Amino acid sequence: MPDSHFLLNYAKYVNELLHGYLVSTWCYKHEIIEISDIATALLITYDNIQDDTYEILSDVDWDYFVSRMSRIKPDWAHFSYEVMQKLSEHPDKTMMGWEGRTIYFIKGGKFPEFWSTEKAYIDVIALLSGSVRMYGLMNLHEIENVSKIIPTGQNCFKEYEEFNRKAINFLFIDHLGECKLQQRTEPGNEGLEIRDLICSNKSERGFWADIKQKYSCSEVLFEAKNRDELDRDDLRQTYCYLKPALGLWAFIICRSKQPDKINAYNRTLFKNFNQTRGVLIFSDKDLLRMARIRLRGQDPSDYLTERMAEFIRSI
């Protein structure tokens, strides 16, 4: 790995984010390219890459850069040098894209302050949010075929957690921070380890903003259960774990729609806690419905609004 470059920390954080949001087993080749004095670029390829690597190409000329970009998309052969010069006058702007198996970020000039890790997060989220077709089809394939890819049962619980972590990142990227794994033990039972999926709630509108206001959900808790049917302990443990510092509403994802007895017990717990905390249960089929909504360019959070309303009305 190169020792230093003002873009290197940006590239490393982009790499971390891509591992988190896309297929975790993919590896990425990062090319840091300085195009004379008019622009700096980060090109990321993931086709048949065996390990994460970083390469720095300093002071390449315009013809080299156009030739390199033309391998990604032939239209670049006709890209205007004058347009790129204008980009150099606005180094705070980012030209980005996802073509084939290459992702790229280009900024005018050589300004380290616009290649910070904070900018990396903003740029990656903007890229994924705007690449619904590419990003979405990858996720839709997994969600449609999860019953074939991941068998139900304890032996594959980690695979099911990872599947849900990626699905949550895709579905709610405009509202929630990166979904990450957190481990905890059940109070009074130190031998019982529970693994949660946690996201920061950054939403300022709609469903997620509502639960942040009503149920103190500055963080959002998801639990992935690789089983067809929950039991009472699953719900009881989740209700008891909820607290104001984390949030008073949680989501349990399992393989199938739950029987009436589990839904009835969920309503009972909600009433026992004076309707101040609650749990919404959804299944693989619910994830699939929301993925299709997302691919239509709509907000899958609206589906959760309907599910929440149904639950509240059932009390």
N, C-alpha and C positions, 0 to 999 in steps of 0.2 A: 504494500500500500504506500502511496506517496506520503512524504513526511508532512507537507503543509501546502495549503492553497486556501485563499479566502473563501472558496466555494466548498471546501471539503466537508466542513461540519454540516452545511446545508445538505449535501449529498448523502451523508451518513444518516441524517434524520429522515430524509426522504426514503432511504432504504428501509429504515425501521418502520415507517408508516406503511410502506407497500407490503412488507411482511405481515403487518397487522391487518390491513384491509383486504388484501388480495390473497392468493393461495400461499399459505405460510411456508410451503416447501419449495417455492420458486426461488431462484437466485438471480441476481441482477448484475449486469456489467454497466458501470457508470463511466461515461466519457465526459470529462470537463474540457470544454473547448473555448479558447480565447480567440475571437475573430478580429485580428488587428486591434484597433482601438474602438471599434463601433459596437461590439456586443460580446457577451459571454453566454455560453450555453451548457446545459447538462442534458446529455442523451442517455437514456436508460433502456437497455435491451434485456429480454428475458427468454429468448429462444435458445434452447439447448445450452444454457449457462449452468455450470456445475458448482460455482462458488461466487460469492459476492466479491467483485473486484472494482478497482478505481484506477482510471488512467487520465493523465493530464496532458493536453495538447496545447502548448502555448504559442500565441502569435501566428496562427495559421492564416492564410490569405482567404479572400472571399471565394475564389474559385474552388478551393479545397472544401470549404464549408458547404457551398451549394452542391458540390458533387456528393458529399457525405449525406446531406439531407435528401438528395434525389434518390438515394438508395432506400430511404424510408417511404418517400412519396414522390413519384416522377414530376409532379407539378412544381416542385421546388427548383427544377432546372430553369424556370422562367421567373423566379422570385426577384423582385427589384432591389438592387443595391440601395437605391434612394429611399425606399421604404424602411430598410434596416437602419439607414442613417437617421431617419426621423425617430425610430425607436430609441436610438442612443440619446436623444434629447429628453426622453421620459424614462429614466432608469427605474422608476417606481412601478412601471407597467411590466407585465409578464406575458409573453407569447408562449402558449402551451398547447400541447396536443397529444393524441394517442393514436398512432397510425400503425396498423399491423401489430407487431410485437415490440414496438419502440414507443417510449414515452419521452417527451422533450419539454424543457423549460428554457426560454431564451429571454434575456434582459439586456437592455442597451448599456453600452459602456462597460467599465470595470469598477463597480462600486460595491465594496464588501458589505456595506450597511443594508443593501437590498437582497443579500444572500444569507440572511440570518436563519437560525432554526425556527424562529417565530414565523418568518416568511415562508419557510418550507411547509409548515403545517397549513397555512392559509392556501398556498399554491396547490398542495396535494388534494385538499378537500374541494377546492374549486374545480380541479381537474376531474375528480371522481364524480362530483355532482353534475358536471357538464357532459360526462361520458356515459350517460345512462345506457345507451345501446351496448357499448362494449362491456362495460362493467356489469350491467344488468344481465346480459345474456349469460355471462360466466356464472353468476349467482343463480339465475333461473334454472340452468341445467342441473346444478347440485340440488336445489330445492325440489324440483320435479322428481328427481331420482333418488332422494335420500333414503327411501325404504329399501332400495336395491344396494345403495352404497354403504349404508351403516345399519347393521343388524340391531334389532332391539335387544337390550339387556346390559347387565353390568360390565361385561367384558369390553364393550365399546362405548362406555360413558364419556371417555376423554374425546373420542372422535366426534361424538354428538355435541359436546360442549363447543368444540372448535367450529363445527358446522354452524351452530347457533350464533357464536360470536361473530362470524363473518356475515351471517344473514342480518343480524341486528345492525352491524356497521353499514351494510348496503341499504337497508330499508329506511334507517333514520339518520342518515349522514347529515342532513340539513338541520337536525334538531339536537342530536346527542354527540358528545365527544366519543373518542375511540373506546370501544368496548374491550375491557380487560378482565382477566381472571383474578379472582381474590379467593383465598382459602381462609376458613375459620373452623372452629370446633364448637359443637353444640354445648351450651352451658349445662353443667351437671353430668355430661357424658363426654369426657375428654378423649375417648377413643373414637368418637364419631366426627369425621371430618366432612365439612360441607364446602362445596366449591360454588362460588357465585360468579356471575358476570356483572360487572359494574360499569356504568357510563356516567359521565358528568352531564347534567341537564343544562344545556346552553340556550334552550329555546325561549323565544320571546313572544310566541303566538301559538294558538291552537292547543291541541291536546296536551302536549308536554308542558307548555306554560301553565295550563290549568292545573295539572297535578302538582306542579311546583308550588303554586299558590295555595291550593286547597289541602295538600298532603305533605308539604315541606320537602318535596322531592328535588333537592339540589343535586342529589345523585339518584340514579335509577338502578334498581336491583332486578336482575333476571336470574332465574334458576332453570337449568336444563335437566330434565329427568328423562332418561332414555328408557322409558317404560310406557306401556299403553295406558295403564291406570294408576293414578296417584292413590295414596292412602291418607288417613286422617293425620298421621304424624307429619307427613310432608307439609300439609297446610298449617298445622299447629306450630311447627318449628319456625316457619316463615313469618307467621303473624307475631310470634313472640320476639323474633329477632328485629323487627322493624322498630325504628326509633327516630326521633326528630332530627338528630344529627345526620342520619343517612337519608331518611324519607319514610313515609308511612304508607306507601303503596308499592307493591311488588308484582312481578310477572313470572309465572311458572309456565315453561314450554315443555310439552310432552308429546308423545307420538300420536295420540288419538284424542278424539272428543271424549270428554269425561261423562261417566254415567250420572244419573240424577242424584244418587246418594252423595257423591262427592260435591256436586254443585250445591246441594242442600246444606252440606256441612260447611262449605265456604260461606254461604249466606248466614248460617248460624254464628260463625266466628265473627263475621263483619258486624252483626248485631250485638254480640257479646262485648265487642270493643267499642260500642256506642257509635259505630260507623265512622270512627276516627282513623282507622287503618283498614287496608283491604288488599286483596290479591285477585288479579285477573289471570285466568288460565286460558292458554290457547295451544293449538296443536300444529302439526306439520302442515295440515291443510290450510290453517289460518295463515301460516307463513307464505304458502304458495299464493293464496288470494292477494296478500299484500305485495308480494313480488310482482304479480301481474299488474296491480294498480300502479306500482312504481314505474314499470316499463311503459305504461301509458302516459307517463309524464305527470301523474297525479300524486297526491300525498297519501301514503299508506297509513299515516297517523289518523286520518279521518275514519278509517275502518275501526281503529281502537276506540275512537269517540263513540261509535255506534255500539261496540261491544260493551263499553263501560256503561252507557245509558241503559242497555238491556239488563245488565247486572243490577244497577241501582233500582230500576223499575221492578225487579223481581223480589225485592226485599219486602 
